[in-house]
Amino acid sequence: MSIEVERLNFAYRTRPVLRDVSFHAGEGQLLAVLGPNGAGKTTLFRCILGILKRYQGRILIDGAEAHSLPARELARRVAYIPQLHEQAPSYSVLEMVQMGTAHAVSSFSAPKEKETAAALAAMERLGIMGLAEQSFSRLSGGEQQLVLIARALAQQSRTLVMDEPTASLDYGNQILVLEHARALAQEGYTVVLSTHNPQHALSYADVVLALLDGSIAAFGPPAEVMDAALLFRLYGVRAAFVRTGCGVLIAPAEKGGEAGV
């Protein structure tokens, strides 16, 4: 599976939000979307997911135009993993994961044996089988995020769109979720995730898409496009890229001034 975006433009009435955005995310790649608040990340995701249809340009999901696909077919191709919210539903974990199979059954049918098997397999894949009967609302933030990823896997789509999956998680759970996201890409999924942490993009992504004011500021492998000048342009923060035995680490300095090296 793949996502290909060609010369995408979108405006809310007269306010342009995306301007001439083009990129490709292929099978087995983790693409991280960076950019400050208001850069257009959420709007981009809403266009890919078929929520916003009045855009100019093309969005191809495995070669098919996204806005021409029926909702069930689009759900078969792309699964969405949202941010966590404080008002968590009180369904059991198994029920939450089974919701990922809804596109495969009619509106009036309960999940059948095949759909339940898909849900259980997804939970097994993420190591959360022991949570099956627990209430989703009583889980930790990290556990809830893994349940949402399992729900997406149960959908059996090969493209995963993750909206800031590490937001509001503690450090350990951030790493846990990112490790799972990278492992899924290595298994052949196409993973597109947004993040406010440049270190996440540098350490885990195969490709980085940096947005600024709705336009592409950089696109390519993180080692090639991420540098102090880009971070200063995006966030107005000086930073040093420090090589260590554990890889390159980003060390921020004071806000403002010139970009560091």
SULHUKA-V798331 format. One record per residue. N is the residue number from 1. RES is the residue in one small letter. PSI is psi in whole degrees, 0 to 359 (* if undefined). Layout:
N;RES;PSI, N;RES;PSI
This chain:
1;m;155, 2;s;159, 3;i;128, 4;e;121, 5;v;128, 6;e;114, 7;r;52, 8;l;128, 9;n;139, 10;f;142, 11;a;142, 12;y;103, 13;r;247, 14;t;6, 15;r;106, 16;p;137, 17;v;319, 18;l;136, 19;r;108, 20;d;49, 21;v;124, 22;s;134, 23;f;170, 24;h;135, 25;a;119, 26;g;175, 27;e;133, 28;g;14, 29;q;145, 30;l;115, 31;l;124, 32;a;132, 33;v;119, 34;l;161, 35;g;153, 36;p;169, 37;n;137, 38;g;6, 39;a;340, 40;g;7, 41;k;311, 42;t;318, 43;t;319, 44;l;313, 45;f;320, 46;r;329, 47;c;315, 48;i;322, 49;l;0, 50;g;9, 51;i;317, 52;l;121, 53;k;342, 54;r;57, 55;y;164, 56;q;146, 57;g;195, 58;r;143, 59;i;114, 60;l;123, 61;i;107, 62;d;41, 63;g;351, 64;a;138, 65;e;125, 66;a;313, 67;h;352, 68;s;352, 69;l;135, 70;p;154, 71;a;318, 72;r;322, 73;e;321, 74;l;320, 75;a;330, 76;r;334, 77;r;326, 78;v;130, 79;a;140, 80;y;132, 81;i;106, 82;p;173, 83;q;157, 84;l;148, 85;h;154, 86;e;323, 87;q;82, 88;a;139, 89;p;158, 90;s;16, 91;y;159, 92;s;163, 93;v;316, 94;l;318, 95;e;320, 96;m;315, 97;v;322, 98;q;335, 99;m;337, 100;g;345, 101;t;7, 102;a;328, 103;h;344, 104;a;355, 105;v;164, 106;s;166, 107;s;339, 108;f;11, 109;s;145, 110;a;156, 111;p;136, 112;k;185, 113;e;318, 114;k;316, 115;e;321, 116;t;321, 117;a;321, 118;a;320, 119;a;315, 120;l;321, 121;a;321, 122;a;319, 123;m;321, 124;e;318, 125;r;325, 126;l;3, 127;g;33, 128;i;22, 129;m;327, 130;g;349, 131;l;1, 132;a;318, 133;e;357, 134;q;156, 135;s;131, 136;f;323, 137;s;342, 138;r;2, 139;l;162, 140;s;166, 141;g;318, 142;g;319, 143;e;319, 144;q;319, 145;q;322, 146;l;324, 147;v;318, 148;l;325, 149;i;319, 150;a;320, 151;r;319, 152;a;320, 153;l;324, 154;a;336, 155;q;342, 156;q;32, 157;s;148, 158;r;1, 159;t;126, 160;l;126, 161;v;116, 162;m;120, 163;d;100, 164;e;62, 165;p;345, 166;t;1, 167;a;134, 168;s;6, 169;l;150, 170;d;171, 171;y;315, 172;g;318, 173;n;331, 174;q;311, 175;i;319, 176;l;312, 177;v;318, 178;l;323, 179;e;320, 180;h;319, 181;a;317, 182;r;321, 183;a;322, 184;l;320, 185;a;319, 186;q;337, 187;e;356, 188;g;358, 189;y;153, 190;t;117, 191;v;124, 192;v;119, 193;l;147, 194;s;149, 195;t;149, 196;h;3, 197;n;106, 198;p;330, 199;q;323, 200;h;315, 201;a;316, 202;l;321, 203;s;332, 204;y;340, 205;a;151, 206;d;327, 207;v;145, 208;v;135, 209;l;114, 210;a;124, 211;l;143, 212;l;121, 213;d;38, 214;g;0, 215;s;163, 216;i;122, 217;a;331, 218;a;149, 219;f;127, 220;g;185, 221;p;140, 222;p;322, 223;a;338, 224;e;328, 225;v;342, 226;m;121, 227;d;179, 228;a;324, 229;a;320, 230;l;315, 231;l;324, 232;f;320, 233;r;319, 234;l;315, 235;y;353, 236;g;29, 237;v;130, 238;r;142, 239;a;151, 240;a;141, 241;f;110, 242;v;123, 243;r;128, 244;t;176, 245;g;346, 246;c;13, 247;g;188, 248;v;129, 249;l;144, 250;i;121, 251;a;104, 252;p;148, 253;a;209, 254;e;156, 255;k;137, 256;g;177, 257;g;202, 258;e;156, 259;a;141, 260;g;181, 261;v;*
